[in-house]
Amino acid sequence: MPDSPQKQTIDIFQQLNRANAIVQCFGMANKIGVFDCLRRGQLTGTQLAEQLKLSFRPLELLMGQLCETGYVEKYGDDYALSMLGKMLPEDYLDLGDRYWNQLESWVRTGSKTFDPQQSLESTEYAIQGAALEWMSTPNAMDLIEVLNLKQGGDGIRVVDLACGSGVYGAAIGYHDQQARVFFVDQQDQLQRAKETAGSIDITDRCQFIGADPKA
């Protein structure tokens, strides 16, 4: 027997409540500097609390919530950003608040301070594009499994053509610690790949090659 509309409404409300709790925890962690600290290396809860001048017990509960998202991982007493966590563009850490903060004004006045049809060269478009590329990281991990690449390292050479933010090449380079990765794209696009490679500390095994697709 299918659930009644009332039961479905309650289920949706509970899902919203749980999702909101995670959003609040994620936003708070970003605001107080947790992600910035972990981007520099893994730390224990005590070290995090000392560096950020926070109360240990509430921070410990917060870190537990973050670990459930998969953005943060725990190894013994240490916390660290996951590979996906390291590769997430920093401009996307606000979970889209730069848009949603304008919702009230839009509903009240009908005028938009943000134009979703702005030019392709705009900063906001670049942020969205980088986030969408980041979301393809699981596909890159699937490719690693299909190719049966060894985690210890086969020392393969990888060419990531039209690399964009370099998610595919970076994922393979992270998985195979002996791999050499060549990122190829237009010169003005390579900075994104450099940032991705740097976020997971594989830059020393990477080469960034500017190319003209029309040449």
Disulfide bonds with the S-S distance in Angstrom:
none
